[in-house]
Amino acid sequence: MSLEPGMFVLFSAIAASLGVISVGAGLGVVRDWRSRRPVAEALRDLESLRAESHTARASVLRPEEVERTLHRFLASFRKLAEIDVLLAKSGLGWPLERFVLYAAVCGLVLGLPWWIFASQPYLGLIGLVVGAGLPGLYVKFKATRRIRALESQLPSAIDHLTRAVRAGHPLSAGLQMLAEESPEPIAEEFRAVFEEQRWGMPFEDALLGLGDRIDLPDVRILITAVLVQREVGGNLAEILEKVSATMRARFTIRRQVRVYTAQGRMSGYVLAALPIVVGALISLINPTYMNPLFTHPIGKALLGFAMALQLMGFLWIRRIVNVEY
């Protein structure tokens, strides 16, 4: 069946109109999709960031809460609380739970091989105790070293503070100059004092916190002098100058005492190490001669008694040469 020319033109016009409408609608859809795509991507990024922040918050806050709870539990023990204070003085930045982990790992590394492979439970127990004590000795060594560094740097820091006060700067500005220009670790301590009083802590409390962190008589002298001056008045620069002179005199006396007691301290170290070294050499040269000391019950008893006497003698010598001033 053939269409009349008029009908063909009509159908062609309708088809063309529908095609134009379809193309226009398609272009509108594409244009709308292109305009909405940045918004959709931004919303998607926002949702992903919100999910990441929620995940990070869940993964950060929860471990922090666990760490705080664990820290409070460990610090409830008196000895661990003392170690926590020692960690703060050492400058290592270790939390108490990390120290406990290090002590446990060192104890197991030194104790388990003797217990499992050598079938020596007593030696394994000794290795466990010695290994668990190694991190504590290291922390104590670092704390003592840092305290000595602070002790040697303190007179120069007080001189610097005196010059700042004489130049007309307030005490807080002098503390800031000390924090910026002094060497470590003294700069870290005065920086803490400056930041604490800067963010609202009373100046007296910030100074007393310095005394808590640095357990030195010189620091207590400095804090007492500054606090008394703030209460009753006076020439702060002159007071600081006299405090610095007192610290230098104490430092000189301390060095002289260490020189005078060096022979006694060396004698203690030699007398403590001599039996161990001699026994090890004899064991290497003639093992059968030393075996009864470790195998016979009387030999074991004598060995334990000798170790106790050696420890007591070493501690006695240290008490003698430890001069208080």
Rosetta blueprint (number, residue, H / E / L):
1 M L
2 S L
3 L L
4 E L
5 P H
6 G H
7 M H
8 F H
9 V H
10 L H
11 F H
12 S H
13 A H
14 I H
15 A H
16 A H
17 S H
18 L H
19 G H
20 V H
21 I H
22 S H
23 V H
24 G H
25 A H
26 G H
27 L H
28 G H
29 V H
30 V H
31 R H
32 D H
33 W H
34 R H
35 S H
36 R H
37 R H
38 P H
39 V H
40 A H
41 E H
42 A H
43 L H
44 R H
45 D H
46 L H
47 E H
48 S H
49 L H
50 R H
51 A H
52 E H
53 S H
54 H H
55 T H
56 A H
57 R H
58 A H
59 S H
60 V H
61 L H
62 R H
63 P H
64 E H
65 E H
66 V H
67 E H
68 R H
69 T H
70 L H
71 H H
72 R H
73 F H
74 L H
75 A H
76 S L
77 F L
78 R H
79 K H
80 L H
81 A H
82 E H
83 I H
84 D H
85 V H
86 L H
87 L H
88 A H
89 K H
90 S H
91 G L
92 L L
93 G L
94 W L
95 P L
96 L H
97 E H
98 R H
99 F H
100 V H
101 L H
102 Y H
103 A H
104 A H
105 V H
106 C H
107 G H
108 L H
109 V H
110 L H
111 G H
112 L H
113 P H
114 W H
115 W H
116 I H
117 F L
118 A L
119 S L
120 Q L
121 P H
122 Y H
123 L H
124 G H
125 L H
126 I H
127 G H
128 L H
129 V H
130 V H
131 G H
132 A H
133 G H
134 L H
135 P H
136 G H
137 L H
138 Y H
139 V H
140 K H
141 F H
142 K H
143 A H
144 T H
145 R H
146 R H
147 I H
148 R H
149 A H
150 L H
151 E H
152 S H
153 Q H
154 L H
155 P H
156 S H
157 A H
158 I H
159 D H
160 H H
161 L H
162 T H
163 R H
164 A H
165 V H
166 R H
167 A L
168 G L
169 H L
170 P L
171 L H
172 S H
173 A H
174 G H
175 L H
176 Q H
177 M H
178 L H
179 A H
180 E H
181 E H
182 S L
183 P L
184 E L
185 P L
186 I H
187 A H
188 E H
189 E H
190 F H
191 R H
192 A H
193 V H
194 F H
195 E H
196 E H
197 Q H
198 R H
199 W L
200 G L
201 M L
202 P L
203 F H
204 E H
205 D H
206 A H
207 L H
208 L H
209 G H
210 L H
211 G H
212 D H
213 R H
214 I L
215 D L
216 L L
217 P H
218 D H
219 V H
220 R H
221 I H
222 L H
223 I H
224 T H
225 A H
226 V H
227 L H
228 V H
229 Q H
230 R H
231 E H
232 V H
233 G L
234 G L
235 N L
236 L H
237 A H
238 E H
239 I H
240 L H
241 E H
242 K H
243 V H
244 S H
245 A H
246 T H
247 M H
248 R H
249 A H
250 R H
251 F H
252 T H
253 I H
254 R H
255 R H
256 Q H
257 V H
258 R H
259 V H
260 Y H
261 T L
262 A H
263 Q H
264 G H
265 R H
266 M H
267 S H
268 G H
269 Y H
270 V H
271 L H
272 A H
273 A H
274 L H
275 P H
276 I H
277 V H
278 V H
279 G H
280 A H
281 L H
282 I H
283 S H
284 L H
285 I H
286 N L
287 P H
288 T H
289 Y H
290 M H
291 N H
292 P H
293 L H
294 F H
295 T H
296 H L
297 P H
298 I H
299 G H
300 K H
301 A H
302 L H
303 L H
304 G H
305 F H
306 A H
307 M H
308 A H
309 L H
310 Q H
311 L H
312 M H
313 G H
314 F H
315 L H
316 W H
317 I H
318 R H
319 R H
320 I H
321 V H
322 N L
323 V L
324 E L
325 Y L
